[in-house]
Amino acid sequence: MKNLLIIILVALLVGGLYVTNPGEKEFVNYITNDIEQNKDGTGLEKMLESLFSRPIAKFLSNHTEINDYQLFSVYRMEIGSYKRTYLGVFDTFFEIKRSEE
């Protein structure tokens, strides 16, 4: 009985991971929100970032390598020396590596 409960819990966890694995659209939304919430810069810079956040995010997502492992995804963004790696899991993203050489 205890083994059956463990199997059911693991199956629910795996099913939850599979269903909540975020896609490219969610990644663009995440990057857009990240750009818009940038607290640095002057008022003009913030206004321009807000105005152009969606096109910038789309540009960044076009330069992103996506590895979909069905239960989670890894997003590697590289533009020149600007490099970021994100883990997408449970409908959210976590920055796991940052490099600006």
KEKE-3310 file (N, C-alpha, C; in steps of 0.2 Angstrom, whole numbers, plus 5000, padded with zeros to 4 digits):
npx = (5004:5010:5020:5012:5006:5017:5021:5010:5011:5023:5019:5010:5018:5027:5017:5012:5024:5025:5013:5015:5026:5034:5032:5039:5031:5028:5040:5044:5035:5039:5052:5049:5042:5052:5061:5053:5052:5064:5073:5083:5090:5085:5070:5067:5074:5067:5054:5057:5061:5049:5041:5047:5049:5042:5046:5059:5060:5055:5065:5076:5071:5072:5085:5088:5092:5082:5080:5069:5064:5053:5048:5053:5061:5076:5083:5094:5102:5111:5120:5132:5143:5134:5126:5114:5106:5092:5080:5065:5051:5037:5028:5036:5051:5068:5083:5098:5111:5123:5132:5143:5155)
npy = (4994:5006:5008:5009:5022:5030:5028:5034:5047:5051:5049:5059:5070:5070:5071:5084:5091:5089:5095:5108:5113:5127:5136:5143:5155:5159:5161:5173:5182:5182:5187:5200:5205:5206:5215:5226:5228:5233:5242:5251:5266:5281:5291:5293:5282:5271:5273:5271:5258:5251:5254:5247:5235:5222:5220:5219:5208:5198:5198:5194:5181:5175:5173:5163:5147:5133:5120:5107:5096:5090:5088:5099:5114:5121:5136:5145:5159:5169:5183:5190:5194:5193:5182:5171:5159:5150:5141:5133:5128:5122:5132:5144:5154:5152:5160:5153:5154:5167:5178:5190:5195)
npz = (5000:5004:4994:4983:4985:4985:4971:4965:4969:4964:4950:4949:4951:4940:4930:4933:4931:4917:4911:4915:4909:4903:4887:4872:4870:4883:4888:4880:4886:4899:4897:4892:4903:4912:4906:4906:4920:4924:4935:4934:4926:4918:4917:4903:4898:4904:4899:4885:4886:4890:4880:4869:4874:4870:4856:4858:4867:4858:4849:4856:4860:4847:4846:4855:4861:4863:4873:4875:4887:4889:4903:4909:4903:4895:4892:4882:4879:4868:4863:4856:4868:4878:4888:4894:4904:4906:4916:4913:4922:4930:4925:4926:4926:4929:4931:4928:4924:4921:4910:4905:4896)
capx = (5000:5014:5023:5007:5005:5023:5020:5004:5014:5028:5016:5007:5023:5029:5012:5012:5029:5024:5008:5016:5032:5032:5034:5042:5027:5028:5047:5044:5031:5044:5058:5046:5041:5059:5063:5048:5053:5070:5073:5089:5089:5081:5063:5067:5076:5062:5049:5059:5061:5042:5038:5050:5050:5039:5050:5066:5060:5055:5072:5080:5069:5074:5092:5088:5091:5077:5080:5063:5065:5046:5046:5056:5065:5082:5083:5101:5101:5118:5120:5139:5146:5128:5124:5110:5103:5086:5077:5058:5048:5031:5026:5040:5058:5074:5090:5103:5118:5123:5139:5144:5162)
capy = (5000:5012:5008:5012:5029:5033:5028:5039:5054:5052:5050:5066:5075:5070:5074:5091:5094:5089:5099:5115:5115:5133:5136:5150:5161:5161:5164:5180:5186:5182:5192:5206:5208:5207:5221:5232:5229:5236:5248:5256:5271:5287:5291:5292:5275:5267:5274:5267:5250:5249:5255:5243:5228:5217:5218:5217:5201:5194:5198:5190:5174:5172:5171:5158:5140:5130:5112:5105:5090:5088:5090:5106:5117:5125:5142:5148:5165:5172:5188:5192:5192:5193:5176:5169:5152:5150:5134:5134:5123:5124:5138:5149:5153:5154:5162:5148:5156:5174:5179:5196:5195)
capz = (5000:5004:4988:4978:4987:4982:4964:4963:4971:4958:4944:4949:4951:4933:4926:4934:4927:4910:4910:4917:4906:4899:4880:4869:4871:4890:4888:4878:4891:4905:4896:4891:4910:4915:4903:4909:4927:4925:4939:4932:4921:4919:4915:4896:4896:4906:4894:4879:4887:4891:4873:4864:4877:4866:4850:4861:4869:4853:4846:4861:4859:4841:4847:4860:4859:4867:4874:4878:4889:4891:4910:4910:4897:4896:4887:4881:4875:4867:4858:4857:4875:4882:4888:4899:4903:4910:4917:4913:4925:4933:4922:4928:4924:4934:4928:4931:4923:4918:4908:4901:4895)
cpx = (5004:5018:5018:5006:5011:5023:5015:5007:5019:5025:5012:5012:5025:5023:5011:5018:5028:5019:5010:5023:5031:5035:5037:5038:5027:5035:5047:5040:5036:5049:5055:5044:5047:5062:5059:5049:5060:5070:5078:5087:5085:5074:5062:5068:5070:5056:5050:5059:5054:5039:5041:5051:5048:5044:5057:5066:5059:5061:5076:5078:5071:5081:5093:5087:5087:5078:5074:5064:5058:5044:5048:5060:5071:5082:5090:5101:5109:5118:5127:5141:5140:5125:5120:5107:5097:5083:5069:5055:5042:5028:5029:5047:5063:5080:5095:5110:5118:5131:5139:5152:5164)
cpy = (5006:5013:5011:5019:5033:5033:5033:5046:5055:5053:5057:5071:5076:5072:5081:5094:5094:5094:5107:5117:5121:5132:5143:5156:5163:5164:5171:5184:5187:5188:5199:5209:5210:5214:5227:5233:5232:5242:5253:5261:5277:5286:5289:5284:5270:5267:5270:5260:5248:5249:5249:5236:5222:5215:5216:5210:5196:5193:5193:5182:5171:5171:5167:5151:5137:5122:5110:5097:5087:5089:5096:5108:5121:5130:5145:5153:5168:5177:5191:5190:5192:5186:5174:5162:5152:5143:5136:5128:5126:5131:5144:5148:5155:5155:5157:5150:5163:5175:5185:5197:5201)
cpz = (5000:4998:4983:4979:4984:4974:4962:4964:4965:4952:4944:4948:4943:4929:4927:4931:4920:4908:4911:4914:4901:4892:4878:4871:4878:4891:4886:4883:4897:4903:4895:4898:4913:4913:4906:4916:4929:4929:4938:4927:4922:4916:4907:4894:4898:4901:4887:4880:4887:4884:4868:4868:4873:4860:4853:4863:4864:4849:4850:4860:4853:4841:4853:4858:4865:4867:4878:4880:4892:4898:4912:4903:4899:4890:4887:4877:4875:4861:4860:4864:4880:4882:4894:4898:4908:4911:4918:4916:4929:4931:4924:4926:4929:4930:4932:4930:4919:4916:4904:4901:4892)
residu = (MET:LYS:ASN:LEU:LEU:ILE:ILE:ILE:LEU:VAL:ALA:LEU:LEU:VAL:GLY:GLY:LEU:TYR:VAL:THR:ASN:PRO:GLY:GLU:LYS:GLU:PHE:VAL:ASN:TYR:ILE:THR:ASN:ASP:ILE:GLU:GLN:ASN:LYS:ASP:GLY:THR:GLY:LEU:GLU:LYS:MET:LEU:GLU:SER:LEU:PHE:SER:ARG:PRO:ILE:ALA:LYS:PHE:LEU:SER:ASN:HIS:THR:GLU:ILE:ASN:ASP:TYR:GLN:LEU:PHE:SER:VAL:TYR:ARG:MET:GLU:ILE:GLY:SER:TYR:LYS:ARG:THR:TYR:LEU:GLY:VAL:PHE:ASP:THR:PHE:PHE:GLU:ILE:LYS:ARG:SER:GLU:GLU)
# end
